[in-house]
Amino acid sequence: MENQIPSLGKLFSRDIIIRNTIGMVLGPLIFFFTVRMMDSTTMFFLPYITLPITAIGIFVFIFRYFTVASTFRDGITVKGKVEHIEKIITRRKKGSRRTSHYANISYSLSGEPHQSRIKLPGDPTFYGISDNQEIDLVLKEEKPKNAFIKHIYLD
């Protein structure tokens, strides 16, 4: 049986890097075409700014997609234990704030212990993750630090 690969929709909703690179690709393109429609004579330098940003976004998106897909396709599943969940609140100007959640996970591969700090896409209770819980991780044996929490990407 072949391993299951997360769909592009799941990756967009659950992987922060994929979501940001799609914004990095579409944002400059929308800006470029909007400005070009309003005034096409004064913004001759605009392609020199927007096209490199878009190209970098496309490159990072492709790299991240193939990293995740190949890890799920060719990787192995190991049991890990959530040692601790961190909640980091970043306060911004004008009173707004951003909350980030990280799971500190320990696991062993071929008898060798490893630890990884994985950023969660949202509140851990939404994904059913809590302290001292056993979870399935997907990783490649040659890159044991690059682990993904299986049920976040596949459920």
N, C-alpha and C positions, 0 to 999 in steps of 0.2 A: 504494500500500500504506500502510495506517495504521500509525503507530508503536505499538509494544508498550508497555503500561502494566504496572508490577509488580503482582502480586496482593497482597491484604491480608495473606496469610500471609508472603510475602516481606518486605513492609514491616514487619511485626511482628518478624521475626527479624533484619532487617538495618538498620532505622532506629531509632536510639536514642530519638529524640523521640517517635515513634509508640508505642514500647514503654512509655516512661515515662508518656505521657498515658493509655494504657489502664489502667495501675496507678493513676493519679490519679483515674480515673473509678470503677473497681471497688473500690479500697481503702476509701474513705469510705462507699460504699454497704454493703459487707459489714460494716464496723464499726457503722454505724447500725442495720442489721437485727439484728445479734448483740446489741447492747446493748438494743434494744427488746424482744427476746424474753426477755432475762434480767430486766429491771426497767423497766417502761414508765412509772412514775410520777416517778422522780427526774431523768430526762434530758429535760426539756421543751425545753431549749435546743439539743439535739443537731442538729436539722434546720438551725438557723441557722449551724452550723459545717460540716456535711458537704455540704449542698446547694450552697453557693457553690464549694467545692473541686471537686465533681463537674461543675458547670456550666463552670468554667474549663477543666477537663480535656477536656470535650466540645468546647468552642470551639477549643482548641489542636489537638486531634486532627483536627477537620474542616479547619481552616486548613492544617495540615501535609499531610494527605492530598491536598487539592486542589492544593497547591503542587507536590508531587511528581508527582501524576498529570498536571497540566497541563504541567509541564516535560517529561515523557516523551512526552506526546501531541503537543504543539505545538513542542517544542524541536528543536534540531539536534544532530547528533553531530560533535564535533571531536576531533582527536588532541591528546593532552597527554603530557607527559613527567613522570614522578615524579622530582623532583629529590632528595628526601631523605625518609626515613621516620623519624619521631620516636617514641620509646618513653618514656612518662612513667609513672613508678611513684610512686604516692601512698601513703605509709604512714599507717595509721590506728592508733587506740588498740588495745590488746590484741594487737598484733603482726600484724594483718591488713594486706593491701595491695591496691591496685587498680592495674591496668595499663591505660593508654590508648595507642592508636596513632593517629598523625596522618600523613597523606601531604601533603607540600608539592609541589604540581603547578604546572607552568607550561604555558601554552597560548596560542595567538594566535587572535583572532577579528577578521576583516576587517583583517588586517595589524597590529592593535594587540595588544601582548603583555599577558597577564594572569597573575596568580599566585593560587592558592587553597590554603588549608590545610583539608583535609577529614578529619574524624574517622572512623576506620575502625571497623566494628562488632566487630572482633576482631583476632586476629593476622594481619598482612598475608600471611604465608606460606600461611595457610589459604585466602585469596582470590587467591593467585597474584600478589601485588603486591610488587615489589622496587625498589630504587634504580635510576635510569637506565632505567626501562622505559617504553615507549610504551603508553598506554592510551586507550580511548575515553571521552569525557566527553559527557554530555547536559546542555544548557543552553539557555536562551532568549537570543536576541540582545539583547533589551532589559534583561536582568539577567545579564550575563556572570559575575558573581561567585558566583552561585547555581548551582554545577555539581555534578553527581552522577556517580560512577563507574558507567558503564553495566553492566558485567558483575557488579558486586556486587548490583544490584537485579534483574537479569533472568536470570542463570544459576542 
